[in-house]
Amino acid sequence: MPKSHLPLNALRAFEASARHLSFTRAGMELRVSQAAVSHQVKGLEERLGVTLFRRLPRGLALTDEGQALLPSIAESFGRMRMTLEQFERGHFRGIVSVGIVGTFATGWLLSRLPDFAALHPFVDVRIQTNNNRVDLAGEGLDFAVRYGDGSWRSTDATHLLAAPLSPVCAPQIATHLNGPRDLAEQALLRSYRADEWPRWFAAADIACPPIKGAMFDSSITMAEAAAQGAGIALLPVAMFQRELSAGRLVQPFGITVAMGDYWLTSLKSKAETDAMRAFRRWIVAAAGAA
């Protein structure tokens, strides 16, 4: 066999046999006989000049050489399988992977995803939620929707939505609030950003009282705590319109403070695919129409 020809059938037989540690089960998966799988693996061993399996009375065991070969072969076949699965009815299904701060995902994006799917039926959106801490390169993401000022190193940022913060609480707590000063008597729920409540009280022209409520790493969890009467949460009210409309949360005061906006970000070094371009155009247009 010429060195330039990859023995794909033999490599496939090796990979399946390594996963099952059985020529018989590998043959069942590949829909060939046990003898055919054994023959393919033996030919691969002869070509490489090494032994890949120890033949045991009941099954197989990988040799050191087999262990060294398996990861790259398994990854390669996995990548080929994923690529082939992207073809459907004569179309290539593009993929766009997006890391999204959870508040934006539940409060804005998820209800609009069917619109994107209808416009772009051959683009799959893969979503990973986070608490606004994301590594685009390390997590293999095409985009990240972040909350902040739009300044992230080596990153392009496109503005999506403003997200001013305002206090929200359960209806039974709101009945005891006649003005912003009454908040001093309540548990004020906090995020990890220590300056949010002080900035809001400054906007209300009131001295900030001691903050004595629980701290949360998720606005979604904090909103639920507020709805259950645990205290008053300072939240981006635009992301909690369902809860406000349903009456689970009440916004007692119209005073807001801007601490950041939502941005669509991507690495400057990443070449934009057709799927990425479609998603970018759609989400920017949808945010502009919101």
Secondary structure, DSSP 4 states (H G I P E B T S, - for coil): --TTS--HHHHHHHHHHHHHT-HHHHHHHHTS-HHHHHHHHHHHHHHHTS--EEEETTEEEE-HHHHHHHHHHHHHHHHHHHHHHTEETTEE-EEEEEEEEHHHIIIIIGGGHHHHHHH-TTEEEEEEEESS---TTTTT-SEEEEEESS--TTEEEEEEEE--EEEEB-HHHHTT-SSGGGGGGS-EEB-S-TTHHHHHHHHTTSPPPP--S-B-S-HHHHHHHHHTTS-EEEEEGGGGHHHHHHTSSB------B---EEEEEEETTSPPPHHHHHHHHHHHHHHHH-
